[in-house]
Amino acid sequence: MKKLARFMASIMMASGLVAGCRVGPNYHRPTVQPPAAFRDLSENPQVQAQAASYADLPWWQVFQDPQLQELIRTALKQNYDLQLATERINAGRAELAVTRSSLFPQVQGNSDFSGGKEHNFQTKSNFLTLTADAAFQLDFFGKLRRATEASRARLLATQDARQTVILTLVSDVGSDYFALLQLDLQLQITRETVKTQEDSVKLTNLRVEHGVATKLDVLQAQQVLDSANAQIPDLERRIAQEENAISILLGNYPQAVTRGRPLVEQPLPPEVPPGLPSSLIERRPDIREAEQILVAANAEIGVAKAQFFPQISLTGSGGGAFGRSSAFSGLMSSQLGTWSYGAQVSQPIFTGGALRGNLRLAKSQHQQALISYRQTIQRAFGDVSDALIGYEKFHQVRVRQEDTVKDLQESVRLSDMRYKGGTTTYLEVLDGQRSLFSAELTLAEARGTEYQSLVQLYRALGGGWQQQP
């Protein structure tokens, strides 16, 4: 057994001697030239780059509604997509452990016990055999180390994929929450309009009774009321479905969702700096995931190249047999020790083109990963540009729609005064009320879209995957 131990030590020394040799290309990050600034459609055609970015803020500072924060926390604990992403990391760690184990000697112990009795000779015997077998593949050309490098990169890619799931989850909960608040506001406006129009119908009926209005005025007022009432069931349907969508994100069965601040009380940041374009490559987890996939593909080229070279394996075994026998009245003990070692070399001679085909496959997969990496970066800048333009323009839409609502409110007020003074028909009042109702619903939608576009900008810049301490 001592000789086997010395043999194992020599194996480890041999492993250290060959550690420096490794075929295949070493990974170098591809050169990428990001744009000098993010494109936008504001007054400046290019948004001025700044060191700080809106995405540097953690999500619990971006989303200041306490109820929204609680919803996001629940989603991060219970969402099934995130749980699956976490389990994929565990699987990746296990895969790395399996791949890395090939770098070390593999030792297996064996034992055998036998006993018996010879009646004619009154002999009893018991024998115990203990052996250990060791095998070690010398990684002269780096095949095993390249495979371990690829496995480690895939693990890191899986971790980045989990961060992408977190980013998507946080932004989806935030976007759906603002969509829900938008529907709540539209439902509130509709119900207030219904109440106002019910009062208007009652007032018009009174005017008919006093001879200062016609039945046509009543019917026209009733049309506006009916139109508003027809909006309520559809809004209630959309609210329930939005609550269901949020519940699924939270890992719950469909149920009601508790609200926090109403939409009109949600804060908007005074400015949204995008940050330096070069920092986007480091911040967005999908870009980092694509790079780790590229690292793994690069290492697989080394694995494929190493297949062309000889594979050298060392083996060794050792052990002992221990026994006792009795013949008549005498006893005898015996001990026997044995050990052996060997080496095996295998060299591919003819494989029908399999090795070359495998190398071409590895190189093609590396090129695909490289193209995907560059494409992911390009799409990321497209996402940021779209989000910047969207937030800027949706903000302008909301501001101008507010002006429209104010103008229509004044128009309705004046038309009502003119009608009561007998200088215009009730149709003018009703047209103004219809326009105001539609404009208020549009303003509510513009408010919700503006907040949702802010969430999308935060996501596009790579913010939202940070874990709350």
N, C-alpha and C positions, 0 to 999 in steps of 0.2 A: 504493500500500500504506500510505503514511503517513496518507492521508486515511481509509482504512478503519480504521486504528488509532485515529485521533481519533474516528471514529464509534463504535467499540467503547467508548471511554472515556466518551462521552456517554451510551451505553446504561447503563453501570454507574452513572453519576450519576443517571440517571432512576430506576434501580432503588432507589437510596437514598432518593429523594424520595417514593416510594410505599410505603416499607417500613412506615410507621405505620398504614396503612389495612388493616383486616381485619374482614370481616363475620362474623357468627356469635357465639355466646356464649363468653366466656372461662371456663375451667374453675375451679370452686370445689368443694372437697371437701364432700360432703353432710354435714350435721349428723347425728351418731350419738351417742346417749346410752347408753353401756355401763352395765351394772348396777354397783352400788356394790361388790359382792363376788360371788365365785363360789358357786353353790349346792352344797351337800354334805349328807350325812346323818350327819355326826359329831355330837358333843355340841352344837356350835353349828350352828344351821340355815344360817348363812351363814359361809363361810370368810373369816377376816379377811384383808383385802388387805394385801400387803407390797410394798415397792418391789422387792426382789430376787425372782427367780423361779428355780425349778428348771431351767426351759428356758434360762436364761442360761448354764448350764454347757455347754461343748462336749461332743460325744458321747464323745470319748476320755477325759473325766473322769467321765462318767456310767457308761460300761461299762468296768469296771476289770479284766475278764478279758482278759489279753494275747492269748489266742487269738481271742476275739471281736473285739477291736480289729483284728487282722490280717485276719479275714474281712471286716470292714467296709471296710478299706483296699482289699482286693482287689475288692470289689463296686464301690467308687467308681471304680476304674480300668477295670473290664471289663464292667460291666453294660450291656446293649444299650439298655434304656430311657433310661439316662442319656446314652449316646452319641447317641441320636436327639434328645434334648432339647438337647444341645450343638449338633448340626447345625442344629436349628431356630433357634438363636440366630445362627449364621452366615448362614442364609438371611434372617433378619430384618435383620441388618446390611446385607446386599446390597440388600434391598428399600428400606431407608432411603436408601442411597446413590443408587439409581435415582430415587426420588421427589425427593430433595433436588437432584438434578442439574437439574431443571426450573427451579430458581431462578437459574440461571446462563445466560449466552449460549451458544448452540450454534454452534460454528464448524467448518466443513468445508473442507478444501483439495482442489483439483482440479488436475490437470496433464494436458497433451496434447502429444505430440510427433509431428511429421510431416516427411517429407522426400521428395525426388523429383528426377528429372533429365529435362530436355527435350532430346531427341536432336537435333531440327531446329535448335534455337538454342544447343545446347551449354550449357544452363543447369542449374545445380545449386541446390537450395534446401533449407534445413532450418529448421523453425519449432518453437519451444517456447512453450507457453502455460501460465502459472501463474495460478490464480485462487483466491480464498478467499470463501466465503459464510458469513454470520453471521445468526442469527435469535435473537430474544429476546422472550419473552412478558412484558409488563409486568404484574406481579401487583398491580394497583390495589386489588382487593377481597379479597386474601388467600387466593384459592383454592389456590395452590401452597403457601403457608406453612401453611395448615390441613391440607393433605394430608401435608405433611412432619411436622407435629405429630402427626397420627394414626399415621403410620408409626413415629415415634419411640416413641410410647406402646405400640404393638404390640410393638416390640422389647423394651421394658422388661417388658411382660407375659410375653414369652417367657423372659426371664431369670428372672423370678419363678417361672414354671412349672418351670424347671429346678431351682430350689431346692426346690420342692415334691416333685419326683422324688427329690432327694437325701434330703429328710426322710422320705419314704415308704420309700425303699430302706434307710436306716439303721435305721429302726424295724422293717421287715420282717425284716431279717437278725437283729436283736436278739431279736425275738419268736420267730422260728423256731428260733433257737439255744437259747433257754430251753425251748421246747417239746421240742427234741431232748434236752436234759439231763433233762427230766422223764421222758421215755420211757426214757432210760438208767437212771434211778433206779427206775422201776417194773420194768424188766427185772431189775435187780440184786435188788430185793426178791423178785421171783418166783423167781429162781434160788436165792436163800437159803432161801426157803420150800420149794422142791423138795428141797433138800439136807436141811433139817430134817425134812421129812415122810418122806424115804427112810430116815433114821435111826429115825424113829418107827415106820415099818412093820417095819423089822428088829427093833426092840425088842419090838414087839407080837407078832411071830412067836416070839421067844424066850420071851415070857410064855405063849404058847399051848403051847409045847413043855413048859413047866414046870407047866402046868395052872393058871395064875393069870389067864388071859385066854381069850376065846373067838374062834372063827373070825369071828364078827360084828365083833369089835373090829378084826381085821385088815382086813376089807372096808371098814369105815368109815374107817380110816386111809388105805387105798388110794384112796378117793374124794377125799379132800382132796389127795393127791398128784396124782391124775389131773387134777383141776381146775386146779391150779397149772401142771402141764405143758401144759395146753391154752392157757394164757395166753401162753406163750413165743413160738410162731409168729406170733401176731397182733401182739405187741409188736415183734418183729423186722421184720415187714412195715411197720409204722408208722414205725419208725426209718429203714428204708431209703428210704421215700417222703419223710420229712422231710429226709434228707440230699440227696435228689434236688432237692427244692424249694430248699434253700439253695444247691446247686451252680448251679442256673439263675440265681438272684439274683446269684451271683458271676460269671456269664458263662462258666461251665464246663459241660462235659457231665456227666451224672449220675455221681457218684463219692462215695467215703467222705469224711466231714468230720472233721477233727481237733478233739478237744475240749480244753478247758482245765480250769478248776476244775469239780469236780462241783457239782450244784445246791445241795447242803446247805452248800457253802463260798462261795457267791456272796454278796457283801455287799449289804445293803439300806441306803438312806440313813436317818439318824435322823429326818429330817423332810423334807417335800416342799412348800416354799412355792410357791403358784401365781403370786404376783406381782400387780401391779396389773391390773385388768381392761382399763383403757385401753391398756396396753402390748401386749395381745394383738393389737390391730389392726395395730400396727407390726411385730410379730414374725412373725406367720404369713404365709408367702409366698403362700398361696392368696388371702388377703384383699388383699394388695398387687397380685396379678395381676388380681383382679376390678376393682380401682380403675383400673389402667392400661387395661383394656378399656373402662371407663367414660370415661376421658380420650380415648381414640381415638374413641369414639362421639360424644362432645361435639364434637370437632374435625370430624367428618364432617358435622355440621349446617352448619358454616361452609362446607365444600366445596359442599354442596348449595345453600346460599343464594347463593354466588358465581356459580353457573351462570345466575342470572337477569340478571346484569349483563354489559355489553360485555366482550369479550375483545380486548385490544389487543396486536398483535405488531409488532415492528420488524425489518426485514430490511436487510441490506447486503451488497454484494459488491465486490470489487476485485481487480485483478491486472494482468498485463502479458503482452505477446507479444514474443518475441525471435526474430529470424530472420537468416539469411544467405543470399545468392544470388549466383551468379556468371554473368555473361553474357560469353561469349567469354573474354577475358583479364582482365576487370575484376571486382572484388569489391564488394559493397554490404552493409552491415549495417543493420538496422532495429530499433527498439524502439517499442513502443506500450503505453501505460498506460491503464487504464480503471477506473472505480469508479461505483457507484450505491447508492442507499438508498431505502427506502420504508417505509410503515406500513400495517397492515391492521387494520380494526376489524370484528368480527363481533358481532351482537346477535341473540339468539333472538327471533323474532317469534311463531311459532306452532309448538308442539311436541306438540299434542294432549293436553296435561296431563301430559307426561312430567316436566317440571321440578317441578311441584307434587307429583306423586306421589313423585318422588325425595326431596323435602324431607320429606314425611310419613313416608316409609320411614326416613330418617335420624333423625327425631325418635322414631319408634317403637322403633328399635334402641337409641337412647339411653335410653329408658325401660326397655327390657328389661335393659340393662346396669346401670341404677341399681337395679332390683329384684333382679337377681342379686347385686350388691354387698352390699346390705343382707341378703339371704338368706344369703350366705356368712358374714357376720359373725354372724348369728343361729345358724347351724349350728356355727360355731366355738365359741361359748359353750356350745352344747349338748354338743359333743364334750368340752369341759373338764369340765363338770358330770358327764357320764356317767363320765369317766375318774376324777375325784376320788371319786365314789361307789363305782365299781368297785374302786379300789385300797384304799379304806378297808374295804369289806366283805369283799373277798378276804383282806385281812390278818386280819380277825377270824375268818374261816372257818379259815384256816391255824392260828391260835393255838388255837382250840377243838378242831380236829382233832388237834392235838398232844396235848391233854389226853385226848381219846378214846383215842388209841393208848397213852398211858401207862396209862390205866385198864384197857384190854384186856390189855396185857402183864402187869399184876399179876393180873388175873383168870385168865389162862391159867396163870400160875405156880402160883396157889393151886389151880386145878382139877387140875393135874397132880399136885400134892402129895396132894390128896384121893383121886385115883384110885389113886396108888401106895399110899396108906394103906388102900385098900379101902372108903372111905366114899362113893364115887360111881361112876357108870358112865363108860366111856370116851367115851360120846356127849357128855357135858358138856365134856370136854377138846376134842373135835373141833369142837363148836360154837364154843367160845372161839377155837380156832385159825383157823377159817373167818372169824369176825368180825374177828380181828386182821389176817389177810391182806388182807381187803377194806379195813379202815381204813387200813392202811399204804399201799395203792395210792391210796386217796383222799387221804391226806396228801401223797403225792408229787405228785398232780395239783394239790392246793391250793397247794403250793409253786411249781410251774411257772406256775399261773395268776396268782399274786401278782406274780411277776417280769414276766410278760407284761402285766399291768395297769399296772405301773410304766412299762414301755416305751410303752404307749398314752397314759398321762398325759403323759409327756415329749413325745410327738409332738403331742398335742392342744394343749399349751401353746406349740407352735411351736419346739421345740428339735430339734436334730439335723441341720440343713442346713449348719452351719458347716464350712468346709473346714479340714482340719488343716494347720498351717503346716509 
